[in-house]
Amino acid sequence: MADLSAFPVTQRWPAKNPDILQLYSLATPNGVKVSIALEEIGLPYEVHKVTFNDNSQKSPEFVSLNPNGRIPAILDPNGPGGKPLGLFESGAILTYLAEKSGKLLPKDAGQRYETLAWVFFQMGGVGPMFGQFGHFFKYAADKVANNSYPMERYRDEAKRLLSVLESRLEGRQWLMGDEYTIADIATWPWVRGTDVFYGAKDVLELDKFPNVMAWVDRAWARPASEKGWGIPA
């Protein structure tokens, strides 16, 4: 049995089965990326819910795993060289899982780097901008009631990013063509989340991005997507 006692995170969230990958997350657009990927790969894992209402993500135990205090994070008892590996940042986790499993990342070197470029596009653009839009549109609307600039700024940037995706998906089933990859998994939950979490379908005029919405529907139809979307419950 793997010994994970060197990782303080396991003191607050004890592993029932320390021999399998441990996921510390919450069912947000950022968090479900990893659970969806794990379901696609079929890698056994144990999930631990890190709640925001008590600032669990800021606890010393969690920060010992992710110094940035954000979900998701993982602890793999079977990391490189057979040693336990703690990892944070969803883009890094998705890349690690894809390389560990040999799935969700093209074997061709050029396509691999192109896939990673679209992962970074999500990490640097879609995630932060959609998140800021949702914050001002839904969660801080009362604070900007007399100043519409913050919401409008991030709304317009979110629509611009959607237009980039719309162009990319023209004639393509997935961001990399016929192959479903971590680039898709990184991105489509954020697009779906603008409606499900923020109720902003009309504000963002999602119907004006038919390629994007058809892509989201295809992704959502995958069995791993529906299961991973609700993890942790």
N, C-alpha and C positions, 0 to 999 in steps of 0.2 A: 504493500500500500504506500502511495506517495506521501511524503512528509512535506506539508505546506505550512508548517508552524513558523517558518521564517518570514512569512508574509502576514503583517498585522491585520490585513483586511479579513483574514479568516477568523480572527477573534470575534469580530462583530457579526460576520456572516459565515458561520462554520460550514465546511463542506461535508455533506452527507456521504458523497462518494469522491474522495480526493484524487482518484485515479482518472477522472474525466475532466474536461475543460470546465472552468467556472466562469460564468457570465454575470457581470454586475451591471444592471441596466434598468430602464424604465420604458414603457411603451410610448415613446415619443417618436417623431420622424427621424431623429438622430439615433435613438436607441434601437429601433426595430431593424435598422440596416443589418446589424450583426445577427439578431435572431433569425431573420429571413435567410441570410447567407448560411447560417448553421443548419437550418432546415433544408436548404437546397443541397448542401454538401452531404448531409446525413451523419455528421460527426456528433457523437454523444456529448452532451453538456448538461450542466446543472445551473439553474438560473437563480439569481438572488436579486430581489427587488430593492432598488435604492430610491427611496422616496424623497420628493422635494419639500413636502409639507413640514418635515422635521429637519430639513437641511442635512440629510444623511450624506449627500455628496460632498459636504464640507467637513465631515467628521475626520478626525485624525487617521482612523483606520482606512477610510476610502482614499484620503489624500496620500497615504503611503503608497497606494497603487497608482493613482493619477494625481500628480502634484497640482494639476489645473482644476481639480474638483468638479469634473464634468463626467456624465455618463456618455457612452458605455465604456467599460473596461473589461479585460479578461485576465484570467490566470490559467495558463496551460501547464499542467504537471508534466506533460510530454513535449517540452519545447525543444529547440535545437540542441543537439548533442545529448538528448535525453534528460536535460535539466529543466526545471520549472521556469516558465517565462511569464512575467507580468507585462501587460501591454495596454496602452490607452491610445486615444484618437481613433475614431471610427475608420478613417481611411487607411491607417496603418494596420488596424485589425483586419479589415477586409482583404488587404493585400497579403497579410500573413496567412489567413485562412485559405485563400485561393492557392497560394504557393504550397502550403502544407498538404492540401488535398489534391492538388493538380486539377482543380475544377474552377470554373468561373473566370479564368484568365487565359487568353490565347497563348498557345505555345510559341507561335512565331514572334520573334523579338520585336519587330517593328509594330505589329498589332498589340503586343503587350504594352509597349510604351504609349501607344495611342490610347489604349484603354485607361492607363494610369493618368493620362492627360485629362480625360473626361472625369475620372474620380477627383482629381485636383480641382477641376472646374466646379464640381459640386461643393467640395470642401471650402474653396475660396470665394465662391460666388453664390450658388443656389442656397446653401445652408445659411450662411450669415445674413444674406439679404432677405430671404423669405422669413427667417426668424425675426429680424428687425421689423419687417412689415407686419407680421402677426402680432408682435408686441404692441406696436402703436395702434394697429387697427382694432385689436380685440382687448388686450389686457391693460393698455394705458390710454384708452380712448378718452377717458375723463380728464387726463392730465394734459392732453393736447386739444381740448375742445375749442380753444380760442386760437389755436395755431395748427393749421392743417399741413404745414410744410413737412414735418417728419413722416407722417403717414403717406403723403403724396410722393415724397422722395423715394421711399422704399417700395411703394406700389409700382411706380414707374420703372424702377430698376428690376423688380421681380418680373414685370411684363417684358422687359428687354431680354432678360435671361430666358424666359419662356420662348421668345422669338428665336433665340439661338438654338434651343432644343427643337423647335418646330422645323427649322431649316435642316438641322442635322438628321432628323427622322424622316425627311422626305424620301420616300422610296426604300426606307429601311424598316425592318421589323424591330430591331434593337439598336442601341447606340453604336454598336460595332457590326451591324449588319444582321447576319443570321445567327450570331452567337450571343446568348444571354450572358452577361458578365457582371463583375462587381461594379462597373460603371452604372449599369441600370439600377442595381440594388441600392447604390449610394444615392441615387437621384429621385427615382419615381416616388418613394414615400414622402418626400418633401412636397412634390406637386399634389399628390393626393391629400396631404395634410393641410394644404391651403383651404380645402373645402371641408374636410372632416374635422379638423381641429380649429380652424379660424373662421369657417363659414364665409369665405371670401370668394366663392366661385364667380359671383356676378361682378364684384369689384375688380377682380383681376381679368374678367372677360375670358374665362377659360374656354368657352365655346369657340373663341376665335383662333384656338390652337388645336385643330382637329388631329393633326399628327401626334401631338403630345398626348392628348386625351385617349386616343386609340392605343397608344403605347402603354399608358397607365392601365387601361382596361386589360391589355394582354398580360401585363405583369401581375395584376391583381388576380387574374384567373388561374395563376399557377398555385397548386396546393400549398407549397411552402410559404407563399406570400400571405395567404389568409391565416395560416397557423402562426407564422412568425410575427405578424402584425399585432397579435394579442399577447405577446410574451415580453415581460412578465405580465400576468393577468392584472 
